[in-house]
Amino acid sequence: MSGTASAAARPDLGALLEQQHLPALDGLRAIAVFTVMVYHFGVAQVPGDLGVSGFFVLSGFLITWLLRQEYRASGTISLKRFYARRTLRIFPAYYVFVTFSFLVDHLRGEHWPKALTLSAFGYVMNYYNALHGYPITSVAHAWSLAIEEQFYLLWPLAFLLLSRGGTRALVRALVAAILAVVIWRSYLYLVRDVGSAYVYDAFDTRFDNLAVGCLLAVGLESGGVRSAASALARWSWLPLVTLALLIVSRQETSVRYHYSAGFTVDACLVAVFIVQMLQLSGAALWRWLELPVVRYLGRISYPLYLYHLWGDNVGERARGAGPVGMFAVAALASIALASGSYFVVERPFLALKEAFGARRASSRS
């Protein structure tokens, strides 16, 4: 049947997760970044924050899966190697972008306040936004990158300490962390009335999204979880049900729900969708996620996210092209800027990152 993903067509999830390249994930990054881009271009009906939630869950999943692999192989985690690789992967593109935005805004007469400058260069834009009501700036969207960087800083050490107690201790800690963040966020928003800016931007109110991804990575080592994951991908149309539930959770519920439990529910549904896509990327309905152009957009999703607001500025100048044409111009400008960042800034440092990893690996052999 066309809607059924047969056992022969669907790869074994355990074997799949041991591969160097996990299918569909680049495509999911492309979906996430374009969800954000469409929203920021002015299409309010598209929930851009779901794209950010997607990035958070993916980051938690991939980082934890890599840490688990290293821990299983060596019995420990090289924190020095982890931080060096993350620095080479993230810092160059980020600081070129922030410097570029600072200079362009300065030339346009839009001078940054000292607090904004320190927050942008200090990787704490999330708390700048949270404490200032999310002011509109050319780097406001860097709040999510700040959350991810804070996660990269804290999680490896926490993972190493928790892993010494075994998988159960790790799972219990993650579940406890998720519940604690839900309770804390709900208290702040529903009881203390701190407002949406803080609960949306702060690490202490959004870590649950990352923790859901971490829990997914740990859980997929369990045979029972893998069996459940296989059941969720039994038919190729099942991800459409997941997406429908995600849209209902995000769009058809109250603001009070969204800023309390909603973020967590959305992250859990994103995690289900990730598991489904991992297994169904070869199905006819989802094969497009592995198309070269889609994978390329996913590969440059980081600089696309960085520069898409500058792309929007270009698109807004093409008013004669209509809304669709304006977005097309904005998207092309964003892709051009992102490609420049990827090839000129990121690729040389990515080569250093891989060389550093290879040297460390050879030193252990």
N, C-alpha and C positions, 0 to 999 in steps of 0.2 A: 504494500500500500504506500502511496506517495507521502502520506502524513506520518508514516511510521519510520523511526530510525532503528533499523534492524541491528542485532548484536554484531553482525558482520560489518555493517557500515559504520557503527559507532565504536571508536577505539576504547580499549580498556582504560579506565580512568587512572588506575595505579601506574600503568606503563606510560601513559600520556604525561603524567606529572613528573616523570623522571627525564623527560626530553629537555634539551637545551632551549628549544623554542616552543612556547606554549601557544597553541593556535587560538585565534580570535581575539587575543588580548590587545594587540595593536589596533584591531578594528574597534574594540570597545573604547579604547582611548580616543579614537577619532570621533566616535559617537559622543563621548563625554565633552570633548572640547567644542564640537560644533553645537551642542546643546547650550553651552555657555555663550558661544559667539552669537547665536541667533537671539538669545534673550537680551544680551547687551546691545545688540543692534536695535532693539526696540520692540521685539515681538514678545510682549508680556505674557501671552498665552503659553509660551514655552517655559517651563520651570527650570531656569538655568541652574538653580542650586542642586538639582538632581545630577547634573554633570559633575559638579564638585563632589557630591557624595560618591559618585562613581569613581572618581580619582582617589578619594580617601580609602574606599574599600579595596580597590586594586592595589594601592600602596601597602596597606596593612597585610594583604594576602601575599604579595610578591616578596616583600622584605622578610616576612616571617618564614615563608617557604625556603628562602635562601639561607636564613639563619638556621633553620631546622636541618637542612642538608649539611651545612658545615658542622653543626653540633653532633650529628650522627656520625659523620666521618672522622672527626678528631676529638670529640668529647669536650670541646670548648669553643669559644668564639674569639677570633682576633679582633678586638675592638679597634686597634690601631689600623688594621687593614680596612675594616668597615668604614671608619670615619674618613680615611684617605680616599676611598673609592667614592663615597657619597659627596665629598668635597669636590673632587674632580668632575663628578657628574653634574652637580647642581650650581656651584658657586660661580663659575666663569660666565655662563649665560645670564644668570640672575644679576650679577653686578654690572655687566655690560648693559643690560636692559635698564637697571635703575639709574646708572650714570647717563645713559642716552635720554631717559625721560626727564631727569633733573636738568640737563643742559637744554633740551628743547623747550621745556616749560620756562626756564630762565630767559631764553631768547625771546619767548613770546610774552614776557613780562609777568609770568605767573610764578612768583617766587615762593618756594616752599617754606612753611614755618619750620623753626628749628626742630620741634618735636616730630614733625613728619619726616624730615631729613634723617634724624637719628633712628627713627623707627624703620624706615625703608632700608637704610644701610645696615641696621642692626638686626634685621630679620624678625621684627616684632610688629609688623603691620597689622596683624590680627588684633593685638591689644590696643594699638592706636585707633583702629576703627571702632573697637568695642567700647572704648572710653570716650570717644568723640562723636558717637552717633553715626558712624560710617559716612564721613564726608566724601563727596565725589572728587577724586583726584586721579591722575594718570596712573597711579600705582596702587589704588585702593584694592584692586583684585588680587594683589600679592598677599592678602591676608591668608588665603588658603595655602600658599607656598610656605608662609611662616609656620602654620600649623604642622605641615609635613616636616619641616626642618626641625621643629621642636620634638616631633615624634621620632625622627632619626637620631636625635641627640639622646633621648631618654630610653627608648625601647630596647636597644641592644643590651645594655647593662641589665635592665629589668628582666629581659628574656633569659640572659645567662644565669642570673640568680635564681629565677623561678624554675628553670629547666633542671637545676640540680635536685629539685624535689620531685622530678618526674613529670610525665605528661599530664597526669591528673591535677597536679598543683598548678601547672600552667593554664589548663582549661578553667579551673576554679577561679584563678586570679583574673582571667579575662572576663569571665561571666560576671564576677563581682565588680570589676571596673565598669563594664557596660551598664549594669544596674545602678551603680553609684552615680554615673554621669547622668542617666535619665532622671534619677531622683533629684540630683543637684540642679539640673537645668529646669526641671519642672518647678522646683521650689523658687528658684530665682525669678522665673517668668510668671508663674501663677500666683505666688504668695508675696514675693518681694517686689514684683512689678518693675524689674530692672530694665525692661524694654527689649526689643528684638535684636538691636545691634550687638549687645553683649553676648546673648546666648547663641547668636548666629556666628560670631567671629572668634570667640575665646577658645583657647585650647582646652581648658577645663570643662567646657560645655559641648565640645565637638569630638573629643577623643573616642567616644563610643563608635563613631563611623569607622575609624581606623582599627579599633579593637575588634569589630565585627569581621573585618578582613583578616586580622591575626587569628581569630578563632576559627575561621574557615580553613586557613592553612593548616592549623594543628588538627582540626577535626577530620580533614580529608585523609589523615593517616590511619583512621579507624575504618575497619572493614564495614561496620554497620553504617557509618556515615557515607561511605562510598556506595553502598547498596542503595541508600536513600537517594543519593545524587544520581545514580543510574536510573532510578525510577522517575526522577524529575525530568529526565531527557528521553523517556521512552518513545514519545511522539515529538516530531519536529515542530508541532504547533504549540506545545506546552509553554515555551518562552513567551508567546503572545499573551497567555493567561497571566504570567508573571508581570509583564509590562502593563497589562490592564489593571492589575491590583496596585501596581506602583503609581499609575496615574490617578486611581481613585484615592489612594492614601495621600498623595501630594495635592491634588486639585479639588477633590470633592469633600474635603473635611474642613474643620474649623481652624482658625489661626491658633487657638489655644492648644489644640491637638498637635499641630505642626511644630510649634516651638517647645513642646514638652516631649511626648513619646514619638511624635511623627518622624523626627530625624532618625531615630533608631529603627523604626519599622521600615522606613525607606531603605536604610543601609542593609537590613536583612534581606529585603527583596532584591536589591542589587546583587548581593552575594549569591542568591539563588540563580539569578540571571547569568552571572559569571560562570557558575558551575554548569549550567545548561549550555552555554556557548562553547565552553571548553570541549564538550562532547559532541556538539551538533554543528560545528563549523564546516563539516563536510557534507551536511544535508543541503539539498537544493535551496531550501528557504533561507539559509544563512551563509551560503558559500561566498557571498559577496564580501563578507568580513575579511576574507583572505585574499581579496583582489590586491594586486600590487599598489594601485593608487590609494586604496583604503589603508593598507599597511603603512604606506609612506606617510600619510596624514597622521596616523597614530604614532609613528616614529618621531615626527616633529611636533607632537601635541604639546610638549613642554614649551618650546619657543612660540608656538601658536597661541598658547594661553597668555604668555608674556606680552606679545605684541598685538593682540587682536584689537585692543582699543585704539591703537594708532592706525590700524587698518580701517577701523570704523570711521576715523576722521577723514581718510581718503575717500571712502564710499559716500560719505555725506556730501562731497563736492560734485557727485554725479547725479544731481537731482533730476535732470532731464531723462534719466534712464528708468525712472519709476522705482518703486520699492524693491522689486526683485532684482532689477539691474543694479541698484545701489548696493544691495547686499552682495551680489556677485563681485562687484568691484572691490568691496570691503574684504571679502573672503580672499580674492586673488592678491590684494595688497598684503593681507595678513600672512598668506602662504609665502609670498616673496620675502617678506621680512623674516619670517620664521626659518625659511630655507637658508637665508644668508646667515642667521645666527647658528643654525645647525652645522653648516659646512665650514664657516669661517671661524666660529668661536668654539663650538662644542666638539666637533670631530677630533681636533688635535688633542684636546684634553681627554676625550673618550679613549683615544689610543694610549695615552699615558695611563689611564685607569686600567685598561686591559693588560698593559705591560707590567704595571705594579702588581696586579693580581697574579700574573704568570710567574713573576719573580718570587712572590710569596709562596705560591704553590710549589715551585721547584725547590725552594729552601726547606720545605717540609718533607720532601720525598727522599 
